[in-house]
Amino acid sequence: MNAREAAFGVLLKMERDGAYSNLALDGALKSASLSAEDSALAAAIVYTATERRLTIDYNLSLYLTQPLKKLRPEVLTALRAGCAQIFFMDRIPASAAVNESVKLVKRADSAYAAGLVNAVLRKAARNGPRLPKRENGETTFLSVKYSCPEWLVKMWSEAYGAENAEGIMAASLEQRASALRVNTLKTTPQELTARLRAEGVETARYELLPNVLLAESLGAAEKLRAFSEGLFHVQDVASGLCCMALGACPGETVMDVCAAPGGKSFTIAQEMRGEGFVKAFDLHANRVGLIESGAARLGIGNIRAEVRDAARFDESVEKTDRILCDVPCSGFGVIDKKPEIRYKTPQDIDKLPDLQYLILCVAAKYLKTGGRLVYSTCTLNPAENEDVCERFLNEHPDFKAVPVLKDVPHYGSGQGFVTLMPHVTKSDGFFIAAFTRIGKQQ
C-alpha cells in the first residue's frame, strides 16, 4: 500500500461510515507500514481533501453532468483526493495527481469511471480552482472560498460582523505554530528554549503568556527528549489564557470538572507551584488515565484525578476555591485541527446549550462564597457561549460576572465575557467567562 492508497482508504471510510479523520488515519497508518515521508503525504491528502471539501465539490460540479451525490463513493473519493493535490498541494505535479487517481478507481472496482476521473481532473488542473462570483451572493462565495457551510458563514457574520467572520474562516485554513507550556516545576522558558534548540526545534516567546513557547516546526512532540523528561506539554495559547483567567493561587483547592486529557489541570497546578490541590474530573475512566499519566510525566503531585459525571451533583464533594468548567461543545473554534467539525449541521448541536447550562449549574454548587468559576468552550457560537452565561446570571442572583483578560485582544460583551478570535490572537477560537459567588451558599 502506498501513501495515496492509504489516504483513499481513509477518505472512503469517512464518506461511507462517517469515520473521524484522525482515528481512521491513525489506524490506516499503523497497518500500512509506510515511511515517515509517505505517512506525511497520506495525512496531508486526507486533511486537505477534508477541510477543502466544499471548495473541491464546487469545482468538480463544474465538469460533471450529474450531481456529486449520484457518484459511487469510490469515484467521488478519488476525484476529491485528486483535486486536493492539484489545487492545494504545490509539490505534487498535476499529472501525477491525475494518473494516480485514475489508478485508484481502477483498483476500487470502478474501472468504468477511469475516463471520467481522468477528464474531470485534467480540466480542473488546466483551469485551476474557481469560485462563484462574489456579487452573485456573498454567503455562497465565502462558503465556497473557505469551505464552510452557508449556515455557519451566516451565523458568524451575524454574531461577530463580516470582517471577523472572514478572519475566522481564513484562519481555519492556515497553519499555526505549536504552543508549548513550559513546566515551571522543572525548568524555565530560557532553559527549555536551549534544550529544544539542541534537539533541532526553534522557538519564540508568546507575548501574552510568559511561560509559553511557540514552535513553527515541532513535529512529533513525544519523540523529543525534553517531552519525555516532562519539561513541557503541548497546549494552545487559548487554553493557557483560560487558565490565566481562573487565576489559581498556591495553596488553594481547584476543581476542573471536564478535565481530560488534562492540559488545563497541568497548567493550573504549575501556576499553583505544586501547592494546594487540583481535582481533575472526567466521565470516562480511560480519559482519567490520560490525566494521571500526563501528570506523572510532568512530575505534578498535587492533581487528584477521578471519574465523575459533571452533570450530576455529588454532595460528598467539598466546596472549592476555584472551578474550571470547560464544557463539551460544538468545537467551531478548532476546525483548523479537526476539519470535519466544520460540516456539522445546526441539528447536530442544538442540544448542547442545555447540557452546557446543566454542567455550569452543577459546578456552581461546589463554589465557595467569594470563589471564582470560569466557564469556557472551544467554540464560536453565541448559543453555547453568551446565551448560556446570561441564562446562568439571570437564574442565579447569588453570582455575578467578573471581567477577565482585560489586556488580551478579544471580542467582548458588556458583561466582560471574552471571545478569542483565531485571526487576532493566533489561537483556537475560544470563549471565556468568569463568575464569583456573592451571596449565601446554596
DRENDO-1510 file (C-alpha; in Angstrom, 1 decimal, always signed):
<recs>
REC; n; res; u; v; w
REC; 1; MET; +0.0; +0.0; +0.0 .
REC; 2; ASN; +1.3; +3.5; -0.9 .
REC; 3; ALA; +0.5; +6.9; +0.5 .
REC; 4; ARG; -2.3; +7.6; -1.9 .
REC; 5; GLU; -3.9; +4.3; -1.4 .
REC; 6; ALA; -3.8; +4.8; +2.4 .
REC; 7; ALA; -5.4; +8.3; +2.0 .
REC; 8; PHE; -8.0; +7.0; -0.4 .
REC; 9; GLY; -9.0; +4.2; +2.1 .
REC; 10; VAL; -9.3; +6.7; +4.9 .
REC; 11; LEU; -11.4; +9.2; +2.9 .
REC; 12; LEU; -13.6; +6.4; +1.6 .
REC; 13; LYS; -14.2; +5.2; +5.2 .
REC; 14; MET; -15.1; +8.8; +6.2 .
REC; 15; GLU; -17.5; +9.1; +3.3 .
REC; 16; ARG; -19.2; +5.8; +3.8 .
REC; 17; ASP; -19.2; +5.4; +7.5 .
REC; 18; GLY; -18.8; +8.9; +8.9 .
REC; 19; ALA; -15.5; +7.9; +10.5 .
REC; 20; TYR; -13.4; +10.5; +12.2 .
REC; 21; SER; -10.4; +11.6; +10.2 .
REC; 22; ASN; -7.8; +11.3; +13.0 .
REC; 23; LEU; -8.9; +7.9; +14.2 .
REC; 24; ALA; -9.3; +6.4; +10.7 .
REC; 25; LEU; -5.9; +7.9; +9.6 .
REC; 26; ASP; -4.1; +6.6; +12.7 .
REC; 27; GLY; -5.5; +3.1; +12.1 .
REC; 28; ALA; -4.6; +3.2; +8.4 .
REC; 29; LEU; -1.0; +4.4; +9.0 .
REC; 30; LYS; -0.4; +1.8; +11.7 .
REC; 31; SER; -1.4; -1.1; +9.4 .
REC; 32; ALA; +0.2; +0.3; +6.2 .
REC; 33; SER; +3.9; +0.3; +7.3 .
REC; 34; LEU; +4.6; +3.5; +5.4 .
REC; 35; SER; +7.8; +5.5; +5.6 .
REC; 36; ALA; +7.7; +8.8; +7.5 .
REC; 37; GLU; +7.6; +10.7; +4.2 .
REC; 38; ASP; +4.7; +8.6; +2.8 .
REC; 39; SER; +2.8; +8.8; +6.1 .
REC; 40; ALA; +3.1; +12.6; +6.0 .
REC; 41; LEU; +1.8; +12.6; +2.4 .
REC; 42; ALA; -1.2; +10.4; +3.2 .
REC; 43; ALA; -2.1; +12.6; +6.2 .
REC; 44; ALA; -1.8; +15.8; +4.1 .
REC; 45; ILE; -4.1; +14.4; +1.4 .
REC; 46; VAL; -6.7; +13.3; +4.0 .
REC; 47; TYR; -6.7; +16.6; +5.8 .
REC; 48; THR; -6.6; +18.8; +2.7 .
REC; 49; ALA; -9.4; +16.9; +1.0 .
REC; 50; THR; -11.5; +17.1; +4.2 .
REC; 51; GLU; -11.0; +20.8; +5.1 .
REC; 52; ARG; -11.4; +21.9; +1.5 .
REC; 53; ARG; -14.3; +19.7; +0.6 .
REC; 54; LEU; -16.8; +22.4; -0.3 .
REC; 55; THR; -14.3; +24.2; -2.5 .
REC; 56; ILE; -13.4; +21.0; -4.2 .
REC; 57; ASP; -17.0; +19.8; -4.7 .
REC; 58; TYR; -18.0; +23.2; -6.2 .
REC; 59; ASN; -15.2; +22.8; -8.8 .
REC; 60; LEU; -16.0; +19.2; -9.5 .
REC; 61; SER; -19.6; +20.1; -10.2 .
REC; 62; LEU; -18.5; +22.5; -13.0 .
REC; 63; TYR; -17.3; +19.5; -15.0 .
REC; 64; LEU; -19.9; +16.8; -14.2 .
REC; 65; THR; -23.2; +16.4; -15.8 .
REC; 66; GLN; -24.7; +14.6; -12.8 .
REC; 67; PRO; -24.9; +15.6; -9.1 .
REC; 68; LEU; -22.0; +14.5; -7.0 .
REC; 69; LYS; -24.3; +12.6; -4.7 .
REC; 70; LYS; -25.1; +10.2; -7.6 .
REC; 71; LEU; -21.4; +9.2; -8.0 .
REC; 72; ARG; -20.2; +6.0; -6.4 .
REC; 73; PRO; -18.3; +6.8; -3.1 .
REC; 74; GLU; -15.2; +5.3; -4.7 .
REC; 75; VAL; -15.3; +7.6; -7.7 .
REC; 76; LEU; -16.2; +10.7; -5.6 .
REC; 77; THR; -13.4; +10.0; -3.2 .
REC; 78; ALA; -10.8; +9.6; -6.0 .
REC; 79; LEU; -12.0; +12.9; -7.5 .
REC; 80; ARG; -11.7; +14.7; -4.2 .
REC; 81; ALA; -8.3; +13.3; -3.4 .
REC; 82; GLY; -7.1; +14.2; -6.9 .
REC; 83; CYS; -8.4; +17.8; -6.7 .
REC; 84; ALA; -6.9; +18.3; -3.2 .
REC; 85; GLN; -3.5; +17.5; -4.6 .
REC; 86; ILE; -3.9; +19.6; -7.8 .
REC; 87; PHE; -5.3; +22.7; -6.1 .
REC; 88; PHE; -3.7; +22.8; -2.7 .
REC; 89; MET; -0.5; +20.7; -2.7 .
REC; 90; ASP; +2.0; +22.6; -4.7 .
REC; 91; ARG; +4.8; +20.0; -4.6 .
REC; 92; ILE; +2.8; +17.3; -6.4 .
REC; 93; PRO; +2.7; +17.5; -10.2 .
REC; 94; ALA; -0.8; +17.7; -11.5 .
REC; 95; SER; -0.1; +14.9; -13.9 .
REC; 96; ALA; +0.9; +12.6; -11.0 .
REC; 97; ALA; -2.3; +13.5; -9.1 .
REC; 98; VAL; -4.4; +12.7; -12.2 .
REC; 99; ASN; -2.7; +9.4; -13.1 .
REC; 100; GLU; -2.7; +8.1; -9.5 .
REC; 101; SER; -6.4; +9.0; -9.1 .
REC; 102; VAL; -7.2; +7.0; -12.2 .
REC; 103; LYS; -5.3; +4.0; -10.8 .
REC; 104; LEU; -7.2; +4.3; -7.6 .
REC; 105; VAL; -10.7; +4.0; -9.2 .
REC; 106; LYS; -9.4; +1.0; -11.2 .
REC; 107; ARG; -8.2; -0.8; -8.1 .
REC; 108; ALA; -11.5; +0.0; -6.4 .
REC; 109; ASP; -13.6; -2.0; -8.9 .
REC; 110; SER; -14.7; +1.2; -10.6 .
REC; 111; ALA; -12.7; +1.0; -13.8 .
REC; 112; TYR; -15.7; +2.1; -15.8 .
REC; 113; ALA; -15.2; +5.6; -14.3 .
REC; 114; ALA; -11.5; +5.9; -15.2 .
REC; 115; GLY; -12.2; +8.0; -18.2 .
REC; 116; LEU; -14.4; +10.3; -16.2 .
REC; 117; VAL; -11.9; +10.8; -13.5 .
REC; 118; ASN; -9.2; +11.5; -16.0 .
REC; 119; ALA; -11.2; +14.0; -17.9 .
REC; 120; VAL; -12.5; +15.9; -14.9 .
REC; 121; LEU; -9.2; +16.2; -13.1 .
REC; 122; ARG; -7.4; +17.3; -16.3 .
REC; 123; LYS; -9.9; +20.1; -16.7 .
REC; 124; ALA; -9.6; +21.0; -13.1 .
REC; 125; ALA; -5.8; +21.1; -13.4 .
REC; 126; ARG; -6.0; +23.2; -16.6 .
REC; 127; ASN; -8.4; +25.8; -15.2 .
REC; 128; GLY; -7.3; +25.9; -11.5 .
REC; 129; PRO; -9.6; +26.4; -8.6 .
REC; 130; ARG; -12.7; +28.5; -9.4 .
REC; 131; LEU; -15.0; +30.4; -7.2 .
REC; 132; PRO; -18.6; +31.7; -7.7 .
REC; 133; LYS; -18.9; +35.4; -8.4 .
REC; 134; ARG; -19.0; +37.4; -5.2 .
REC; 135; GLU; -21.5; +39.8; -6.5 .
REC; 136; ASN; -24.0; +37.0; -7.1 .
REC; 137; GLY; -24.1; +36.1; -3.4 .
REC; 138; GLU; -21.7; +37.0; -0.6 .
REC; 139; THR; -22.6; +34.0; +1.6 .
REC; 140; THR; -22.2; +31.4; -1.2 .
REC; 141; PHE; -18.9; +33.0; -2.3 .
REC; 142; LEU; -17.5; +32.8; +1.3 .
REC; 143; SER; -18.8; +29.3; +1.8 .
REC; 144; VAL; -17.0; +28.0; -1.3 .
REC; 145; LYS; -13.8; +30.0; -0.8 .
REC; 146; TYR; -13.3; +28.9; +2.8 .
REC; 147; SER; -15.2; +25.6; +2.6 .
REC; 148; CYS; -17.6; +26.4; +5.4 .
REC; 149; PRO; -21.4; +25.6; +5.2 .
REC; 150; GLU; -23.5; +28.6; +4.4 .
REC; 151; TRP; -25.4; +28.4; +7.7 .
REC; 152; LEU; -22.1; +28.7; +9.6 .
REC; 153; VAL; -21.0; +31.7; +7.4 .
REC; 154; LYS; -24.3; +33.5; +8.3 .
REC; 155; MET; -24.0; +32.7; +12.0 .
REC; 156; TRP; -20.5; +34.1; +12.3 .
REC; 157; SER; -21.3; +37.1; +10.2 .
REC; 158; GLU; -24.4; +37.9; +12.3 .
REC; 159; ALA; -22.6; +37.2; +15.6 .
REC; 160; TYR; -19.2; +38.8; +15.1 .
REC; 161; GLY; -19.5; +41.0; +12.0 .
REC; 162; ALA; -18.4; +40.4; +8.4 .
REC; 163; GLU; -14.8; +41.2; +8.9 .
REC; 164; ASN; -14.3; +38.9; +11.9 .
REC; 165; ALA; -16.3; +36.1; +10.2 .
REC; 166; GLU; -14.0; +36.1; +7.2 .
REC; 167; GLY; -11.0; +36.3; +9.5 .
REC; 168; ILE; -12.2; +33.2; +11.4 .
REC; 169; MET; -12.7; +31.3; +8.1 .
REC; 170; ALA; -9.3; +32.4; +6.7 .
REC; 171; ALA; -7.6; +31.3; +9.9 .
REC; 172; SER; -9.2; +27.9; +9.8 .
REC; 173; LEU; -7.2; +27.1; +6.6 .
REC; 174; GLU; -3.8; +28.4; +8.0 .
REC; 175; GLN; -1.2; +26.5; +9.9 .
REC; 176; ARG; -0.2; +27.9; +13.3 .
REC; 177; ALA; +2.8; +27.4; +15.4 .
REC; 178; SER; +2.5; +24.8; +18.1 .
REC; 179; ALA; +2.3; +26.3; +21.6 .
REC; 180; LEU; +4.3; +24.6; +24.4 .
REC; 181; ARG; +3.5; +25.3; +28.0 .
REC; 182; VAL; +6.8; +25.3; +30.0 .
REC; 183; ASN; +6.7; +23.1; +33.1 .
REC; 184; THR; +7.8; +25.7; +35.6 .
REC; 185; LEU; +8.0; +23.0; +38.2 .
REC; 186; LYS; +11.1; +21.6; +36.4 .
REC; 187; THR; +12.5; +24.3; +34.2 .
REC; 188; THR; +12.3; +27.9; +32.8 .
REC; 189; PRO; +11.4; +29.3; +29.4 .
REC; 190; GLN; +15.1; +30.1; +28.8 .
REC; 191; GLU; +16.3; +26.7; +29.7 .
REC; 192; LEU; +13.6; +24.9; +27.7 .
REC; 193; THR; +14.4; +27.1; +24.7 .
REC; 194; ALA; +18.1; +26.0; +24.8 .
REC; 195; ARG; +17.1; +22.3; +25.3 .
REC; 196; LEU; +14.7; +22.4; +22.3 .
REC; 197; ARG; +17.3; +24.1; +20.2 .
REC; 198; ALA; +19.7; +21.3; +20.9 .
REC; 199; GLU; +17.1; +18.9; +19.6 .
REC; 200; GLY; +16.6; +20.9; +16.4 .
REC; 201; VAL; +13.4; +22.8; +17.5 .
REC; 202; GLU; +13.5; +26.6; +17.3 .
REC; 203; THR; +11.0; +28.5; +19.5 .
REC; 204; ALA; +9.9; +32.0; +20.2 .
REC; 205; ARG; +8.1; +33.5; +23.2 .
REC; 206; TYR; +4.4; +34.3; +23.1 .
REC; 207; GLU; +3.9; +37.8; +24.4 .
REC; 208; LEU; +0.6; +37.3; +26.2 .
REC; 209; LEU; +1.7; +34.3; +28.3 .
REC; 210; PRO; +5.1; +34.4; +30.0 .
REC; 211; ASN; +5.6; +30.6; +30.2 .
REC; 212; VAL; +4.6; +29.6; +26.6 .
REC; 213; LEU; +6.9; +29.0; +23.7 .
REC; 214; LEU; +5.8; +28.8; +20.1 .
REC; 215; ALA; +7.4; +26.3; +17.7 .
REC; 216; GLU; +6.9; +26.6; +14.0 .
REC; 217; SER; +8.1; +23.1; +13.2 .
REC; 218; LEU; +7.6; +20.9; +16.2 .
REC; 219; GLY; +7.0; +17.5; +14.5 .
REC; 220; ALA; +6.1; +14.7; +16.9 .
REC; 221; ALA; +6.5; +16.2; +20.3 .
REC; 222; GLU; +6.5; +12.8; +22.1 .
REC; 223; LYS; +9.8; +11.9; +20.3 .
REC; 224; LEU; +11.6; +14.8; +21.9 .
REC; 225; ARG; +13.7; +14.0; +25.0 .
REC; 226; ALA; +12.5; +17.3; +26.6 .
REC; 227; PHE; +9.0; +16.0; +26.3 .
REC; 228; SER; +9.7; +12.6; +27.8 .
REC; 229; GLU; +11.5; +14.3; +30.7 .
REC; 230; GLY; +8.3; +16.3; +31.4 .
REC; 231; LEU; +9.7; +19.7; +30.6 .
REC; 232; PHE; +6.6; +20.9; +28.7 .
REC; 233; HIS; +3.2; +19.9; +27.5 .
REC; 234; VAL; +1.5; +21.0; +24.2 .
REC; 235; GLN; -1.3; +23.4; +24.9 .
REC; 236; ASP; -2.9; +26.0; +22.7 .
REC; 237; VAL; -2.5; +29.6; +23.9 .
REC; 238; ALA; -6.3; +30.0; +24.2 .
REC; 239; SER; -6.3; +27.2; +26.9 .
REC; 240; GLY; -3.4; +28.9; +28.6 .
REC; 241; LEU; -5.3; +32.2; +28.7 .
REC; 242; CYS; -8.3; +30.4; +30.1 .
REC; 243; CYS; -6.1; +29.1; +33.0 .
REC; 244; MET; -4.9; +32.7; +33.5 .
REC; 245; ALA; -8.5; +33.9; +33.8 .
REC; 246; LEU; -9.1; +31.3; +36.5 .
REC; 247; GLY; -6.2; +32.9; +38.5 .
REC; 248; ALA; -5.5; +29.9; +40.8 .
REC; 249; CYS; -3.1; +30.6; +43.6 .
REC; 250; PRO; -0.7; +28.4; +45.6 .
REC; 251; GLY; -2.4; +26.6; +48.4 .
REC; 252; GLU; -5.9; +26.8; +47.0 .
REC; 253; THR; -8.3; +23.9; +46.1 .
REC; 254; VAL; -9.3; +24.0; +42.4 .
REC; 255; MET; -11.7; +21.8; +40.5 .
REC; 256; ASP; -11.5; +21.0; +36.8 .
REC; 257; VAL; -14.9; +19.4; +36.1 .
REC; 258; CYS; -14.3; +18.3; +32.5 .
REC; 259; ALA; -10.6; +17.8; +32.7 .
REC; 260; ALA; -9.4; +15.2; +30.2 .
REC; 261; PRO; -6.9; +14.9; +28.7 .
REC; 262; GLY; -5.6; +17.2; +31.4 .
REC; 263; GLY; -3.8; +20.1; +29.8 .
REC; 264; LYS; -5.5; +22.8; +31.7 .
REC; 265; SER; -5.2; +20.9; +35.0 .
REC; 266; PHE; -1.5; +20.6; +34.4 .
REC; 267; THR; -1.1; +24.4; +33.7 .
REC; 268; ILE; -3.2; +25.3; +36.8 .
REC; 269; ALA; -1.1; +23.0; +39.0 .
REC; 270; GLN; +2.1; +24.6; +37.7 .
REC; 271; GLU; +0.7; +28.1; +38.3 .
REC; 272; MET; +0.0; +27.0; +41.8 .
REC; 273; ARG; +3.7; +26.0; +42.1 .
REC; 274; GLY; +2.5; +22.5; +43.1 .
REC; 275; GLU; +0.9; +23.7; +46.3 .
REC; 276; GLY; -2.7; +23.0; +47.1 .
REC; 277; PHE; -4.9; +20.6; +45.1 .
REC; 278; VAL; -6.3; +20.3; +41.7 .
REC; 279; LYS; -9.3; +17.9; +41.5 .
REC; 280; ALA; -9.5; +16.8; +37.9 .
REC; 281; PHE; -12.7; +15.0; +36.9 .
REC; 282; ASP; -13.9; +13.2; +33.8 .
REC; 283; LEU; -16.8; +11.0; +32.9 .
REC; 284; HIS; -14.7; +8.1; +31.4 .
REC; 285; ALA; -12.1; +6.0; +33.3 .
REC; 286; ASN; -9.7; +5.7; +30.3 .
REC; 287; ARG; -9.6; +9.5; +29.9 .
REC; 288; VAL; -8.9; +9.9; +33.6 .
REC; 289; GLY; -6.0; +7.6; +33.0 .
REC; 290; LEU; -4.7; +10.1; +30.5 .
REC; 291; ILE; -4.7; +12.8; +33.2 .
REC; 292; GLU; -2.9; +10.6; +35.6 .
REC; 293; SER; -0.2; +9.5; +33.1 .
REC; 294; GLY; +0.3; +13.1; +31.9 .
REC; 295; ALA; +0.7; +14.4; +35.5 .
REC; 296; ALA; +3.2; +11.6; +36.2 .
REC; 297; ARG; +5.3; +12.5; +33.1 .
REC; 298; LEU; +5.3; +16.2; +34.2 .
REC; 299; GLY; +6.1; +15.4; +37.8 .
REC; 300; ILE; +3.0; +17.0; +39.2 .
REC; 301; GLY; +2.0; +15.6; +42.5 .
REC; 302; ASN; -1.0; +17.8; +43.5 .
REC; 303; ILE; -3.5; +16.6; +40.9 .
REC; 304; ARG; -6.2; +14.2; +42.1 .
REC; 305; ALA; -7.9; +12.6; +39.0 .
REC; 306; GLU; -11.3; +10.9; +39.5 .
REC; 307; VAL; -14.1; +9.5; +37.4 .
REC; 308; ARG; -17.1; +11.8; +38.0 .
REC; 309; ASP; -20.1; +13.0; +36.0 .
REC; 310; ALA; -20.0; +16.8; +35.6 .
REC; 311; ALA; -23.8; +16.8; +35.0 .
REC; 312; ARG; -24.6; +15.3; +38.4 .
REC; 313; PHE; -24.2; +17.0; +41.8 .
REC; 314; ASP; -22.3; +15.0; +44.4 .
REC; 315; GLU; -23.0; +16.2; +48.0 .
REC; 316; SER; -19.8; +14.4; +49.2 .
REC; 317; VAL; -17.6; +16.8; +47.3 .
REC; 318; GLU; -16.3; +19.7; +49.4 .
REC; 319; LYS; -16.7; +23.3; +48.4 .
REC; 320; THR; -13.7; +24.7; +46.5 .
REC; 321; ASP; -11.9; +28.0; +45.9 .
REC; 322; ARG; -11.9; +28.0; +42.1 .
REC; 323; ILE; -13.6; +25.9; +39.4 .
REC; 324; LEU; -12.9; +25.5; +35.7 .
REC; 325; CYS; -16.0; +24.4; +33.7 .
REC; 326; ASP; -14.6; +23.8; +30.2 .
REC; 327; VAL; -17.7; +22.1; +28.8 .
REC; 328; PRO; -18.3; +19.8; +25.8 .
REC; 329; CYS; -19.1; +22.0; +22.8 .
REC; 330; SER; -19.5; +22.1; +19.0 .
REC; 331; GLY; -15.8; +22.8; +18.5 .
REC; 332; PHE; -16.1; +25.5; +15.9 .
REC; 333; GLY; -13.0; +27.2; +17.3 .
REC; 334; VAL; -10.8; +24.3; +16.4 .
REC; 335; ILE; -11.8; +23.4; +12.9 .
REC; 336; ASP; -8.2; +24.0; +11.8 .
REC; 337; LYS; -7.2; +21.0; +13.8 .
REC; 338; LYS; -10.4; +18.9; +13.3 .
REC; 339; PRO; -11.6; +19.8; +9.8 .
REC; 340; GLU; -14.7; +17.7; +9.7 .
REC; 341; ILE; -16.2; +19.7; +12.5 .
REC; 342; ARG; -17.0; +22.5; +10.1 .
REC; 343; TYR; -19.6; +20.3; +8.3 .
REC; 344; LYS; -21.8; +19.9; +11.4 .
REC; 345; THR; -25.4; +21.0; +11.0 .
REC; 346; PRO; -27.5; +23.1; +13.4 .
REC; 347; GLN; -29.3; +19.9; +14.3 .
REC; 348; ASP; -26.1; +18.3; +15.4 .
REC; 349; ILE; -25.5; +20.8; +18.1 .
REC; 350; ASP; -29.0; +22.1; +19.1 .
REC; 351; LYS; -29.0; +20.1; +22.4 .
REC; 352; LEU; -25.6; +21.3; +23.5 .
REC; 353; PRO; -26.6; +24.5; +25.3 .
REC; 354; ASP; -28.9; +22.7; +27.7 .
REC; 355; LEU; -26.1; +20.2; +28.6 .
REC; 356; GLN; -23.7; +23.1; +29.0 .
REC; 357; TYR; -26.0; +25.0; +31.2 .
REC; 358; LEU; -26.7; +21.9; +33.4 .
REC; 359; ILE; -22.9; +21.3; +33.8 .
REC; 360; LEU; -22.4; +25.0; +34.7 .
REC; 361; CYS; -25.2; +24.9; +37.3 .
REC; 362; VAL; -23.9; +21.8; +38.9 .
REC; 363; ALA; -20.3; +23.2; +39.0 .
REC; 364; ALA; -21.6; +26.4; +40.6 .
REC; 365; LYS; -22.9; +24.4; +43.6 .
REC; 366; TYR; -19.3; +23.4; +44.5 .
REC; 367; LEU; -18.0; +27.0; +44.7 .
REC; 368; LYS; -17.3; +28.8; +47.9 .
REC; 369; THR; -18.6; +32.3; +48.5 .
REC; 370; GLY; -16.0; +34.7; +47.0 .
REC; 371; GLY; -14.6; +32.0; +44.8 .
REC; 372; ARG; -14.2; +32.1; +41.1 .
REC; 373; LEU; -15.9; +29.9; +38.5 .
REC; 374; VAL; -14.7; +30.0; +34.8 .
REC; 375; TYR; -17.0; +28.8; +32.1 .
REC; 376; SER; -15.2; +28.1; +28.7 .
REC; 377; THR; -15.7; +26.5; +25.4 .
REC; 378; CYS; -13.5; +26.0; +22.3 .
REC; 379; THR; -16.3; +27.1; +20.0 .
REC; 380; LEU; -17.5; +30.3; +18.4 .
REC; 381; ASN; -21.3; +30.2; +18.8 .
REC; 382; PRO; -23.2; +32.6; +21.0 .
REC; 383; ALA; -25.9; +30.0; +21.7 .
REC; 384; GLU; -23.2; +27.9; +23.5 .
REC; 385; ASN; -21.4; +30.9; +25.0 .
REC; 386; GLU; -23.0; +34.2; +25.8 .
REC; 387; ASP; -26.5; +32.8; +25.9 .
REC; 388; VAL; -25.6; +30.1; +28.4 .
REC; 389; CYS; -23.8; +32.6; +30.6 .
REC; 390; GLU; -26.6; +35.2; +30.5 .
REC; 391; ARG; -29.2; +32.5; +31.4 .
REC; 392; PHE; -27.0; +31.5; +34.3 .
REC; 393; LEU; -26.8; +35.0; +35.6 .
REC; 394; ASN; -30.5; +35.5; +35.2 .
REC; 395; GLU; -31.3; +32.4; +37.2 .
REC; 396; HIS; -28.5; +32.7; +39.8 .
REC; 397; PRO; -28.8; +36.0; +41.6 .
REC; 398; ASP; -26.0; +35.0; +44.0 .
REC; 399; PHE; -23.5; +35.1; +41.2 .
REC; 400; LYS; -22.0; +38.0; +39.2 .
REC; 401; ALA; -19.8; +38.2; +36.2 .
REC; 402; VAL; -16.1; +39.1; +36.7 .
REC; 403; PRO; -14.2; +40.8; +33.9 .
REC; 404; VAL; -11.0; +39.0; +33.0 .
REC; 405; LEU; -8.2; +39.2; +30.5 .
REC; 406; LYS; -8.7; +42.9; +30.0 .
REC; 407; ASP; -5.3; +43.3; +28.3 .
REC; 408; VAL; -5.9; +40.5; +25.8 .
REC; 409; PRO; -7.3; +41.4; +22.4 .
REC; 410; HIS; -10.8; +39.9; +22.1 .
REC; 411; TYR; -14.3; +40.3; +21.0 .
REC; 412; GLY; -16.3; +41.0; +24.1 .
REC; 413; SER; -19.7; +42.0; +25.6 .
REC; 414; GLY; -20.9; +44.3; +28.2 .
REC; 415; GLN; -20.8; +41.5; +30.8 .
REC; 416; GLY; -17.0; +41.2; +30.4 .
REC; 417; PHE; -17.2; +37.9; +28.5 .
REC; 418; VAL; -14.2; +37.2; +26.3 .
REC; 419; THR; -14.2; +35.6; +22.8 .
REC; 420; LEU; -10.8; +34.9; +21.4 .
REC; 421; MET; -10.7; +35.3; +17.7 .
REC; 422; PRO; -8.1; +32.9; +16.0 .
REC; 423; HIS; -7.1; +35.5; +13.4 .
REC; 424; VAL; -6.3; +38.1; +16.2 .
REC; 425; THR; -4.7; +36.1; +19.0 .
REC; 426; LYS; -3.3; +33.3; +16.7 .
REC; 427; SER; -5.0; +30.8; +18.9 .
REC; 428; ASP; -8.0; +28.5; +18.9 .
REC; 429; GLY; -11.3; +30.2; +18.8 .
REC; 430; PHE; -12.3; +30.3; +22.4 .
REC; 431; PHE; -14.9; +31.7; +24.8 .
REC; 432; ILE; -14.2; +32.6; +28.5 .
REC; 433; ALA; -16.5; +33.9; +31.2 .
REC; 434; ALA; -15.7; +34.2; +34.9 .
REC; 435; PHE; -18.2; +34.4; +37.8 .
REC; 436; THR; -17.9; +34.9; +41.6 .
REC; 437; ARG; -20.4; +33.9; +44.2 .
REC; 438; ILE; -21.6; +36.9; +46.1 .
REC; 439; GLY; -24.4; +35.6; +48.2 .
REC; 440; LYS; -25.0; +32.8; +50.7 .
REC; 441; GLN; -24.1; +29.3; +49.5 .
REC; 442; GLN; -26.9; +27.1; +48.4 .
</recs>
